[in-house]
Amino acid sequence: MDNQGAGTMAAPVLGVGVIVPSTDGRVLLGRRITAGEPPTWGLPGGKVDQAGESFEQAAARELAEETGITLSAGRLRVLAVLLDHQLGRPRLTAAVLAPPTDAPADVTEPHACAGWERFPLDALPEPLFHPSALVLGSWLPGFAAPAGGFGYPVASS
């Protein structure tokens, strides 16, 4: 195959977005203040970057690192895998659902998050971090996820 003229593609980003519902039906979101990005609201999550790590293990690790909430990976469930190219390279994000919890969320990474809050599902703040909006769209019926992404629901077993 002739690759002349074909652009090189940057390495894909693999990540997780963790949906943490509360017992009263609200969802946990953090005020993202990452340097070089406009402020947005986002789910706990991050990159799958440990050798041999599953989406559930990455979600449990990121949740604990970002909020101090510890849940075992076995209690988390992948709902969908989402693909977008918003960064100019492929980003694959697993939508991971945690069991309902009212555990307090601490700001453990103040350089990246200005605070955690729980919001009613019909009153989510804006703007949402693009991958978080895609993740929420895979979970909430009728939620208008942003354009520019592809969703692949995980079949229930």
C-alpha positions, 0 to 999 in steps of 0.5 A: 500500500502506498502511504505517500501523502498519508498524515501520521497519527499521534498515539491514541489516548486511553482513558476512563470517566467514572460516573459516581451517583449518590444515593439520592440520584445526583452525580459527582462532578469536579471543576477542572482547572487544568493548565492550558485548558478552559475551565470545565466540569468533569467526572473523575477519571484519567488515563489508563497508564499502568502496565496490565491495567483494566478499565475498571482498575484504572477507574478505581485508581483514578477515583481514589487518586482524584477524590479519595473515594476508594472502591474496588475495581470489582464493584465498577462496571464498564457501560460503553467505550467512546471514541472521539478525535477532539484533541486531533488524535484518537481518544478512547474513553471507557464509561465506567459506572460506580455503585451509588455512594455518598462518600465525601470527595476530597480535592487531592489534586488542587492543580487540576480540580477546584472542587467536587460537587454532586449535581441533580441529573436534570441540572448539570453544570456547563460547560462539561469536559467533552469526554465526560459529556460523552460518558454521561450520554452513554448513561443518561437516557435522553441526555444530549451528548455532544457531536463528534464522538462514537459510542460502543455500548458494552453488551450485558452478559 
